């Protein structure tokens, strides 16, 4: 069974970050999740941007998942997360 969020995850921007930088953009992340459901690593898949990677790592610090299970035992795993930002 794949991992799934314990609650709805939001992409939280650090204080001082301008939301206008994300208008009509998308971010694809690969998150590594340990057996306890904590995010241990975040990789930015697209677009390749160091600032977005820093923001993604900041956002992922607060995420918690129900870990993946194999043979009824919690296991580490990876998950792809897609975020879309639109000007509203």
Secondary structure, DSSP 8 states (H G I E B T S, - for coil): ---EESS-------TT--GGGGTTEEEEEEEEE-TTSBEEEEEEEES--HHHHHHHHHHHTT-BEE-EEETTEEE-EEEEEEEEE---
